[in-house]
Amino acid sequence: MKNLILIRHAQACTAKADQQDVERELSSKGKRDALNAGEALRKTPPLPERILCSDAVRTTATARLIATTLELPETAVQRHRVFYTGNHNDLLRALAALPDSLTCVALVAHNPSISHLAGLLTGNCRRHPMDTSEVVRIECPANTWSEVSRQGGKIAEVDN
């Protein structure tokens, strides 16, 4: 069984006039919510062994705050540009490339791709869109990460 934790990034500040979307930082509320998401994850094992996130400032900050709360090493957070620019199929390809020795992975990304992925893996499309800092834990009846997209997952828990 593979455990996938999908997390939409925490609330970001409104972009400044000369700021690109990818540069938006977390708001004070977003920082609190990311820490709370980490605390909620800590109480409900299994814990992620790795956290994948986009290279957007708000998403990376969300992942790092969660990792700190879970006492994961900095190397557990891995940034990928495709999680910012891509769609749910790109997220699936990244998951398929993970080492099968990992049993639990968190993915911090953006709407609509993170919500579409949750719907695709569980067949529960009514969950769209995920709220900021929302956590969806999915149990996937797969032995390898490449099988995750081909087998129906079950929502084990939702926290927002």
C-alpha positions, 0 to 999 in steps of 0.5 A: 500500500502507498500513502499519498498526502495531497496538500494545497499550499497555504494562503498567500499574500496578494501579489504586489504590482511588480511581483510575479505569481510564483514569488507570492509569500505566505500570509500570516494566516497561511503560516499558521495554517501550514503549521497546523496542517503539520500538527494534524499530520503528526497526529495521524501516521503514517508520516511522509518520508518525503514532501514534494512541492512546486518551486513557488515561494508559497508552496515551498514555504508551506512544505518547509513549515510542515517538514519542520513541524514533522521534524523531517530533514531539509532534504526531505523537501524536494522542489519541482517546477512542473508542480507549478506549471503542470497539470494532474498528469504531470503530478502523476508522472512525478509520483511514478518516478519515486523510489518504491522504497517510500511508502508515504509521500506528501505533495504540496501543489496548486489548484486546479491540478492538486484537486484534479489529482485527488478526484482522479485517484479517488473517483470523488470529483465533488471535492473540487476545489481544495481549500488552501491548507487542505490535506487529503490523505489517500490510501492507494492499493498499489505496490509501486508508485507507478501503479498509483494512477491505475488503481483506485485510492480511498480517502482515509482522511480530510483535514482543513 
